[in-house]
Amino acid sequence: MRMWSYLVVSVIVFGGVNAVISPAKAEEVCKVTDPTGTPLNLRDVPNGRIINQLKNGKEVYILEITYDNKRRPWAKISGYHNGKYKLWGWVFREFISCYNR
């Protein structure tokens, strides 16, 4: 019985210390950063039909990255619009900038 008491106390004490010492994980944020200043074309497939446009500064989430036959990077993105999360489509990856918040 006494051995179990020490074990429980050790787990509680050391477990609590570990939780306090662990640093917070940074959140990655991505935004539309089209250098031309025009809205970024949103496509149904990489380099496909334009289905919408996104303004510079719009926060997005990159779900997947692929390359077209010319080895150009395309990102499948999603994000929030009017408070609802939506899967949007594909954009040219070089016009999306990501950083840790």
Helices and strands as residue ranges (DSSP letters): H 2-21, E 28-32, E 40-43, E 50-54, E 59-67, E 73-81, E 84-92, G 93-95, E 96-100
